[in-house]
Amino acid sequence: MAALGSAVLRRGGGAAPRVLAVAVSCQSCRHKATGDGGHGQPREQQPAVPGRAGGQPAPAEGADTKTYLWARYHEMKKLVYDLLPPGVCNLLNPAAIYANNEISLGDVEIYGFDYDYTLAQYSNLLHSMIFNTARDILIEQFKYPEGLAKYDYIPGFAIRGLHYDVQKSLLMKIDAFHYVQLGTAYRGLKPVPDEEVIELYGGTQHIPLYQMSDFYGKGPSLKQFMDIFSLPEMTLLSSVIDYFITHGIEFDQVHLYKDISDAIRDVHVKGVMYKWIEKDLEQYILHGDEIYAVLNRLVNHKKKLFLITNSPFSFVDKGMKHMVGKNWRDLFDMVIVQADKPNFFTDRRKPFRKLDDKGSLQWDKINQLEKGKIYKEGNLFDFLRLTGWRGSKVLYFGDHLYSDLADLMLRHGWRTGAIVPELETEIRIINTEQYMHSLTWQQALTGLLERMQMYQDAESKQVLLEWMKERQEIRSLTKNLFNPQFGSIFRTFHNPTYFSRRLVRFSDIYMASISCLLNYDVNFTFYPRRTPLQHEAPLWMDQLCTGCMKTPFLEEMVHIR
């Protein structure tokens, strides 16, 4: 854990990272505390007790185990809080870029971008507009009950990466091992009791592979919401189900899901959303000035730029003029609109079509992709053939892990960068003293439970039950800091989420916004941190006290993970 070792605080730029030592000093390795004979001198070994890892000492003769367990509890609590000095709760930089894979920007010659939620970041007002419009489509066109008009968008109800079981009307968070995180399953706007969730899945929290999402987040009965635009869709889905359940109205789960998906799709496909944004670019688009700085800097360093987006040209043109200026196209070597991703990356059949300056389609066959021209549709295979841009010299940024990044990384060997706007908010929460202390104590308490479970007399069992209850309360507290319903998009209580698993699988680097590139030199190399595997954790804990063979309380601390 970073709070217990040498934590790295990156502040952008090409400068060397600033290392913040959050460790027990060598002074604390005094033989009085450990029983050592000094640095590097082994202490006298105690005989191992069966069932006790590492030969852990038993309670002193005559002492009852209950008193012993609570003494260890208080010792550990003091140790944990001593290891978190003032100022430690500022370890992560929201403007940093985080690496899943080693990548040198010096090797990248061509930068590609998606548009929506990559170059253009939108305000939360857009989600309310999408929700309200799709809700009205359901009422007016699909003849849903007019009572639905009383429902408004609930900011912060849903998070990205959730799964929806169509047949069971369950919206839930699933971890990287296909387990539902208990306490995060909702039917409508109300949580479903843990016992009912387990019963619905045949006595387990596990979702079998054949039911899970396919490569693009769509399974036989489960749909994963990976798009930021899906936040209003999940909230509308939950609101409609809430109305039907509250009013005792029977409904077909499959029809309801399809109707809501179609209503949301209409908001996008029929161009309603585009009109709102074009009318008030200032209100909807965030951080536009930083986009010009990023693109201009790359061009000045002789990098080639291209844009591949599913949005129409007129919409992109207005947005880019707002953010970058009327000559924005001069920065790009290639602009492709209405690309129909992810089909653009897999379907060889659609040819490119050229648009004139007014956005009208041309009839001529495309034998080359010219700088300054606008192209529609097409496919990646023709793109690669006409440009020769292949392999790791290309870095493409997008917000949708499936539609933007998966094929490019796994099938074509491009480098990929994921834009995760939620990262900024989550890092600010992680940096709070409340979160840092809660998480560190939770980990320490887990270690105590693991270590002391061999005591099985009645009084010891009662102590362990109290610890387990406290641990569960802390886990719920830390979850609620992110989102009361579903917690963090990156973690369940302790495991990575299914979203995190895909993020690591499909992106070399990830960041809150494209503007994070401004914090780094154009030749900067990103090195992923060597985080410990479970069997490596004790080696990392030994590093707490540099140069020492033994660390105080090492036996306990190896379990703080």
C-alpha positions as a printed Julia matrix, in Angstrom:
561×3 Matrix{Float64}:
   0.0     0.0     0.0
   1.35    3.41   -0.93
   0.65    4.81    2.54
   3.0     2.23    4.04
   5.86    2.36    1.56
   7.67    4.87   -0.6
   4.84    6.54   -2.43
   5.49    8.34   -5.69
   3.79   11.66   -6.33
   3.92   12.63   -9.98
   3.3    16.26  -10.79
   3.43   16.03  -14.56
   6.12   17.34  -16.86
   9.25   15.55  -17.81
  10.91   16.16  -14.48
  11.92   13.29  -12.24
   9.15   12.12   -9.91
   9.09   13.54   -6.4
   9.34   10.72   -3.88
   7.48   11.11   -0.62
   8.83    8.8     2.08
   6.04    7.49    4.22
   7.9     4.82    6.06
   9.16    3.88    9.44
  12.64    5.35    9.79
  15.67    3.19   10.5
  15.58    4.54   14.01
  12.47    2.48   14.61
  14.36   -0.75   13.93
  15.96   -0.59   17.37
  16.6    -4.01   18.82
  14.61   -3.03   21.92
  11.47   -2.91   19.82
  12.1    -6.03   17.78
  14.22   -8.28   19.87
  16.93   -8.07   17.19
  20.57   -8.12   18.02
  20.89   -5.06   15.75
  20.82   -4.43   11.99
  21.07   -7.66   10.1
  21.31   -9.79   13.26
  18.59  -12.41   13.5
  16.58  -12.43   16.69
  16.08  -15.61   18.65
  13.43  -17.66   16.87
  10.38  -18.74   18.81
   9.05  -22.22   18.24
   6.25  -22.35   15.7
   2.76  -23.05   16.95
   0.62  -25.26   14.71
  -1.93  -23.16   12.82
  -0.05  -19.91   13.46
   1.59  -18.4    10.39
   5.21  -17.44   10.94
   5.34  -18.92   14.45
   3.26  -16.05   15.87
   3.61  -15.82   19.68
   0.74  -17.13   21.78
  -0.85  -15.17   24.65
   1.34  -14.86   27.72
   0.9   -17.66   30.23
  -2.15  -17.0    32.37
  -3.61  -14.34   30.07
  -6.98  -15.0    28.47
  -7.18  -14.9    24.68
  -9.88  -12.21   24.65
  -7.58   -9.76   26.44
  -4.72  -10.77   24.16
  -6.76  -10.23   20.98
  -7.91   -6.77   22.03
  -4.34   -5.86   23.0
  -3.14   -6.79   19.51
  -6.06   -4.81   18.05
  -5.07   -1.62   19.89
  -1.36   -2.09   19.08
  -2.19   -2.4    15.4
  -4.49    0.61   15.47
  -1.76    2.75   16.98
   0.77    1.46   14.45
  -1.51    2.28   11.52
  -2.16    5.84   12.65
   1.52    6.39   13.43
   2.28    5.44    9.83
   0.0     8.19    8.48
   1.65   11.48    9.4
   0.08   14.84    8.47
   0.33   15.54    4.73
   0.4    11.91    3.65
  -3.15   12.21    2.31
  -2.13   13.96   -0.89
  -0.37   11.19   -2.73
  -2.14   11.2    -6.08
  -2.27   13.93   -8.69
  -5.62   14.21  -10.56
  -3.78   15.74  -13.53
  -1.34   12.83  -13.86
  -1.3    10.16  -16.57
  -1.29    6.59  -15.28
   0.36    3.73  -17.15
  -0.8     0.13  -17.55
   2.01   -0.58  -19.98
   5.42    0.97  -20.61
   5.22    3.5   -23.43
   7.56    6.21  -24.68
   5.93    9.21  -26.28
   9.18    9.72  -28.15
   8.32    6.65  -30.24
   4.85    7.96  -31.11
   4.7     9.76  -34.45
   0.92    9.88  -35.0
  -1.79   10.9   -32.54
  -5.42    9.94  -33.13
  -8.49   11.17  -31.26
 -12.14   10.41  -30.75
 -14.31   13.54  -30.4
 -17.11   13.17  -27.81
 -15.75   12.92  -24.26
 -12.22   12.83  -25.63
 -11.51   16.17  -27.3
 -14.88   17.59  -26.22
 -15.81   17.22  -22.55
 -19.44   18.0   -21.71
 -21.12   19.49  -18.64
 -23.52   17.41  -16.55
 -26.41   19.52  -17.85
 -26.27   17.39  -21.0
 -27.24   14.26  -19.02
 -30.41   15.95  -17.73
 -31.36   16.97  -21.27
 -30.84   13.44  -22.62
 -32.88   11.95  -19.75
 -35.77   14.39  -20.11
 -35.98   14.06  -23.89
 -35.85   10.24  -23.89
 -38.45   10.18  -21.09
 -40.76   12.36  -23.18
 -40.23   10.1   -26.22
 -41.38    7.14  -24.12
 -44.53    9.0   -23.09
 -45.41   10.62  -26.42
 -44.27    8.04  -28.97
 -44.18    4.75  -27.06
 -47.35    5.59  -25.05
 -45.79    4.98  -21.64
 -47.73    6.3   -18.58
 -47.8    10.09  -18.27
 -46.9     9.73  -14.61
 -43.3     9.19  -15.73
 -43.1    12.93  -16.39
 -42.7    13.42  -12.63
 -39.29   11.72  -12.73
 -36.24   13.93  -13.21
 -32.63   12.99  -13.8
 -30.8    12.02  -10.6
 -27.17   13.21  -10.85
 -24.86   10.7    -9.23
 -27.33    7.81   -9.14
 -25.43    5.53  -11.54
 -21.77    5.08  -12.38
 -20.11    3.9   -15.57
 -19.3     0.21  -16.03
 -22.43   -1.25  -14.42
 -24.16   -4.34  -15.79
 -27.89   -4.68  -16.38
 -29.57   -8.09  -16.29
 -32.47   -7.65  -18.7
 -34.45  -10.7   -17.55
 -34.18   -9.84  -13.84
 -34.37   -6.02  -14.19
 -31.22   -5.72  -12.06
 -28.64   -2.94  -12.39
 -25.48   -3.97  -10.53
 -21.73   -3.71  -10.2
 -19.66   -6.79  -11.04
 -16.01   -7.34  -10.18
 -13.18   -8.67  -12.32
 -13.96  -12.24  -11.22
 -17.63  -12.04  -12.32
 -19.02  -11.64   -8.79
 -21.82   -9.19   -8.0
 -20.77   -6.75   -5.29
 -23.44   -7.22   -2.64
 -25.19   -4.0    -1.73
 -24.87   -2.67   -5.28
 -27.78   -4.45   -6.99
 -30.77   -2.22   -7.76
 -34.18   -2.94   -9.21
 -35.59    0.44  -10.12
 -34.37    3.03   -7.63
 -34.3     0.66   -4.64
 -31.58   -1.78   -3.57
 -32.3    -5.49   -3.74
 -31.5    -7.43   -0.52
 -28.32   -9.51   -0.71
 -30.22  -12.73    0.01
 -32.53  -12.14   -2.94
 -29.61  -11.44   -5.3
 -27.92  -14.68   -4.27
 -31.18  -16.61   -4.69
 -31.74  -15.09   -8.16
 -28.37  -16.45   -9.3
 -28.85  -19.97   -7.96
 -27.3   -19.53   -4.53
 -24.21  -17.61   -5.59
 -23.03  -14.09   -6.38
 -21.19  -15.37   -9.43
 -22.33  -14.63  -12.99
 -21.26  -17.43  -15.4
 -19.1   -16.53  -18.37
 -21.75  -17.45  -20.95
 -24.12  -14.85  -19.48
 -21.52  -12.1   -19.25
 -20.81   -9.37  -21.76
 -19.12  -10.24  -25.01
 -16.14   -8.37  -26.45
 -18.23   -5.21  -26.86
 -20.13   -5.34  -23.57
 -23.24   -7.14  -24.8
 -24.11  -10.6   -23.53
 -27.14  -12.88  -24.01
 -28.88  -11.37  -20.98
 -26.41   -8.85  -19.53
 -25.53   -5.47  -20.99
 -22.57   -3.46  -19.71
 -22.86    0.33  -19.79
 -19.39    1.59  -20.71
 -20.29    4.92  -22.35
 -20.47    8.18  -20.37
 -23.61    8.93  -22.38
 -25.14    5.81  -20.75
 -25.5     7.51  -17.34
 -28.88    9.06  -18.26
 -29.92    5.75  -19.87
 -29.3     3.79  -16.65
 -31.14    6.42  -14.61
 -34.11    6.4   -17.0
 -34.21    2.6   -16.96
 -34.25    2.61  -13.15
 -36.88    5.38  -13.01
 -39.3     3.61  -15.37
 -38.95    0.32  -13.48
 -39.49    2.2   -10.22
 -42.74    3.68  -11.58
 -44.09    0.32  -12.76
 -43.21   -1.47   -9.5
 -44.57    1.36   -7.33
 -47.87    1.36   -9.23
 -48.15   -2.43   -9.47
 -47.99   -2.44  -13.28
 -46.8    -5.67  -14.93
 -44.27   -5.23  -17.72
 -42.14   -7.29  -20.06
 -38.5    -6.77  -19.1
 -37.17   -7.26  -22.63
 -39.64   -4.85  -24.23
 -38.99   -2.22  -21.56
 -35.21   -2.41  -21.99
 -35.52   -2.19  -25.79
 -37.93    0.75  -25.66
 -35.64    2.75  -23.4
 -32.58    1.9   -25.51
 -34.46    3.03  -28.63
 -35.59    6.28  -26.99
 -32.03    7.09  -25.91
 -30.74    6.17  -29.37
 -33.23    8.51  -30.99
 -31.85   11.42  -28.97
 -28.47   10.78  -30.58
 -29.36    9.46  -34.03
 -32.02   12.08  -34.82
 -29.6    14.83  -33.94
 -31.55   16.31  -31.02
 -28.52   16.32  -28.74
 -26.35   17.93  -31.39
 -28.76   20.86  -31.71
 -28.7    21.6   -27.98
 -24.92   21.67  -27.88
 -24.57   23.73  -31.06
 -27.01   26.33  -29.66
 -25.0    26.87  -26.46
 -21.44   25.63  -26.86
 -20.25   27.74  -23.92
 -22.66   26.04  -21.54
 -22.11   22.45  -22.66
 -18.42   22.18  -23.62
 -15.76   22.27  -20.87
 -12.03   23.06  -20.96
 -12.01   23.97  -24.66
  -8.97   26.24  -24.48
  -6.77   23.39  -23.21
  -7.55   21.29  -26.3
  -6.01   23.89  -28.59
  -2.88   23.94  -26.41
  -2.52   20.13  -26.63
  -3.04   19.91  -30.41
  -0.88   22.92  -31.22
   1.97   21.57  -29.08
   1.92   18.21  -30.86
   1.92   19.83  -34.3
   4.83   22.09  -33.31
   6.77   18.92  -32.45
   6.12   17.5   -35.93
   3.51   14.96  -34.87
   0.75   13.93  -37.28
  -2.84   14.18  -36.02
  -6.09   12.54  -37.09
  -9.67   12.41  -35.87
 -12.07    9.45  -36.09
 -15.53   10.07  -34.63
 -19.08    8.79  -34.94
 -20.46   12.34  -34.76
 -21.5    14.25  -37.92
 -19.23   16.86  -39.51
 -21.37   19.96  -38.87
 -21.5    19.16  -35.15
 -17.77   18.47  -34.88
 -16.94   21.54  -36.96
 -18.87   23.89  -34.67
 -17.39   22.33  -31.53
 -13.82   22.42  -32.81
 -14.18   26.03  -33.98
 -15.38   26.88  -30.47
 -12.46   25.1   -28.77
  -9.6    25.48  -31.24
 -10.51   28.18  -33.75
 -11.83   28.47  -37.29
  -8.67   26.96  -38.77
  -8.8    23.82  -36.62
  -8.64   21.53  -39.66
  -5.15   22.81  -40.45
  -3.91   20.92  -37.37
  -5.17   17.54  -38.61
  -3.78   15.34  -41.35
  -7.02   13.34  -41.47
 -10.62   13.9   -40.3
 -13.15   11.04  -40.48
 -16.75   11.57  -39.3
 -19.75    9.24  -38.88
 -17.25    6.4   -38.78
 -19.66    3.9   -37.21
 -17.21    2.62  -34.58
 -16.65   -0.14  -33.56
 -17.68   -1.46  -37.0
 -15.12    0.91  -38.52
 -12.37   -1.23  -36.96
 -13.74   -4.63  -38.0
 -15.83   -4.27  -41.19
 -13.84   -4.08  -44.45
 -16.82   -3.33  -46.7
 -17.68    0.36  -46.22
 -15.6     2.62  -48.49
 -14.63    6.17  -47.6
 -16.7     9.04  -48.99
 -15.46   12.61  -49.27
 -17.41   15.63  -48.0
 -17.09   19.12  -49.43
 -16.63   22.19  -47.22
 -20.4    22.43  -46.71
 -20.67   18.8   -45.59
 -22.26   17.49  -48.8
 -21.26   14.01  -49.98
 -19.09   13.63  -53.09
 -19.42   10.74  -55.55
 -15.78   10.13  -56.54
 -13.82    7.06  -55.51
 -11.24    7.61  -52.74
  -7.73    6.51  -53.73
  -5.9     8.67  -51.19
  -6.67   10.46  -47.94
  -5.68   14.11  -48.3
  -4.78   16.57  -45.57
  -7.49   19.15  -44.94
 -10.27   17.02  -46.45
 -13.22   15.55  -44.58
 -14.17   11.88  -45.01
 -17.22    9.9   -43.94
 -17.57    6.22  -42.96
 -14.81    4.01  -44.41
 -12.96    1.28  -42.52
  -9.68    0.86  -40.71
  -8.23   -1.59  -43.23
  -8.46    0.97  -46.06
  -7.2     3.61  -43.62
  -4.08    1.55  -42.87
  -3.52    0.79  -46.55
  -3.82    4.44  -47.63
  -1.77    5.95  -44.78
   0.71    3.23  -43.82
   0.19    4.23  -40.17
   0.71    0.99  -38.34
   1.82   -0.41  -35.01
   3.13    1.3   -31.9
   4.02    4.57  -33.62
   0.27    5.38  -33.49
  -1.4     6.43  -30.23
  -5.2     6.73  -30.26
  -7.29    8.31  -27.49
 -10.93    7.52  -26.71
 -13.36    7.28  -23.82
 -15.16    4.05  -24.76
 -13.02    1.04  -23.92
 -14.85   -1.26  -26.32
 -15.81    0.95  -29.26
 -12.67    3.11  -29.3
  -9.76    1.1   -27.95
 -10.2    -2.68  -27.8
  -9.77   -3.57  -31.49
  -6.95   -1.08  -32.0
  -4.87   -2.54  -29.2
  -5.59   -6.25  -29.61
  -5.98   -6.6   -33.39
  -3.82   -3.83  -34.81
  -1.09   -3.14  -32.24
  -1.76    0.58  -31.89
  -1.01    2.27  -28.6
  -4.15    3.42  -26.79
  -5.02    6.08  -24.23
  -8.28    5.94  -22.25
  -9.97    9.18  -21.22
 -11.69    8.6   -17.86
 -13.19   11.9   -16.61
 -14.35   10.19  -13.39
 -10.7     9.7   -12.45
 -10.31   13.29  -11.28
 -13.17   13.09   -8.77
 -12.13    9.67   -7.49
  -8.53   10.77   -6.91
  -9.68   13.79   -4.94
 -11.66   11.42   -2.69
  -8.7     9.05   -2.33
  -6.57   12.0    -1.23
  -8.84   12.83    1.71
  -7.75   12.01    5.24
 -11.03   10.2     5.88
 -10.51    7.8     2.98
  -6.81    7.18    3.65
  -7.3     6.43    7.35
 -10.39    4.3     6.74
  -8.77    2.21    4.04
  -5.48    1.68    5.9
  -7.23    0.62    9.09
  -9.55   -1.64    7.08
  -6.53   -3.39    5.57
  -4.85   -3.74    8.96
  -8.02   -5.12   10.52
  -8.29   -7.64    7.69
  -4.75   -8.75    8.47
  -5.64   -9.19   12.14
  -8.68  -11.28   11.25
  -6.61  -13.47    8.99
  -3.9   -13.9    11.61
  -6.02  -14.45   14.69
  -8.69  -16.75   13.29
  -7.04  -19.82   14.82
  -8.45  -18.8    18.21
 -11.77  -20.62   18.28
 -12.9   -20.51   21.91
 -16.27  -18.82   22.54
 -14.87  -15.48   23.77
 -12.35  -15.24   20.91
 -15.06  -15.99   18.36
 -17.1   -13.1    19.76
 -14.11  -10.75   19.38
 -13.57  -11.89   15.79
 -17.26  -11.31   15.02
 -16.99   -7.76   16.35
 -13.95   -7.18   14.13
 -15.77   -8.55   11.09
 -18.7    -6.25   11.78
 -16.37   -3.25   12.1
 -14.61   -4.23    8.88
 -17.91   -4.37    7.0
 -18.91   -0.96    8.36
 -15.6     0.55    7.18
 -16.01   -1.04    3.74
 -19.47    0.48    3.41
 -18.16    3.85    4.54
 -15.37    3.93    1.95
 -17.76    2.78   -0.78
 -20.22    5.57    0.05
 -17.51    8.22   -0.23
 -17.53    7.6    -4.0
 -21.2     6.84   -4.7
 -23.84    5.76   -2.14
 -25.42    3.26   -4.53
 -22.5     1.71   -6.38
 -19.2     3.04   -4.98
 -16.09    3.53   -7.1
 -16.01    2.71  -10.82
 -12.58    1.14  -10.3
 -13.09   -1.14   -7.27
 -15.64   -3.27   -5.49
 -14.88   -3.52   -1.75
 -11.4    -4.88   -2.52
 -11.34   -6.38   -6.02
 -10.98   -4.43   -9.27
 -14.3    -3.95  -11.05
 -15.11   -5.46  -14.41
 -14.59   -1.94  -15.78
 -11.07   -1.8   -14.28
 -10.23   -5.16  -15.79
 -11.16   -3.86  -19.24
  -9.33   -0.57  -18.63
  -6.09   -2.42  -17.94
  -6.67   -4.8   -20.86
  -7.44   -2.19  -23.52
  -5.35    0.89  -22.65
  -1.64    1.56  -22.36
  -2.26    4.78  -20.43
  -5.3     6.46  -18.9
  -6.07    9.95  -17.65
  -8.91   12.29  -16.69
  -8.64   14.43  -19.84
  -6.51   15.07  -22.91
  -5.19   18.21  -21.21
  -3.11   15.97  -18.9
  -0.67   15.62  -21.83
   0.38   19.22  -21.2
   2.06   18.1   -17.97
   4.54   15.87  -19.78
   7.38   16.3   -22.23
   6.6    14.99  -25.74
   9.39   12.42  -25.29
   8.34   11.34  -21.8
   8.38    7.6   -21.05
   5.64    6.18  -18.84
   6.67    3.31  -16.59
   3.89    1.34  -14.89
   4.43    0.81  -11.17
   5.41   -2.74  -10.26
   2.53   -3.4    -7.91
   2.96   -6.59   -5.87
   1.31   -9.87   -6.64
  -0.04  -11.5    -3.49
   2.98  -13.77   -3.07
   5.32  -10.76   -3.52
   3.73   -8.58   -0.83
   6.13   -9.54    2.02
   9.1    -8.41   -0.1
   7.47   -5.02   -0.5
   6.77   -4.7     3.22
  10.48   -5.31    3.94
  11.21   -2.13    1.99
   9.47   -0.06    4.65
  12.78    0.36    6.42
  15.47    0.77    3.8
  18.67   -1.09    4.6
  17.23   -3.1     7.49
  16.79   -6.83    7.6
  13.86   -6.61   10.0
  11.0    -4.19   10.43
   8.93   -3.75   13.61
   5.62   -5.59   13.44
   6.63   -7.04   10.05
   4.69  -10.23   10.76
   1.49   -8.22   11.15
   2.2    -5.73    8.4
   2.66   -8.29    5.65
  -1.09   -8.82    5.92
  -1.93   -5.16    5.37
  -2.61   -5.51    1.7
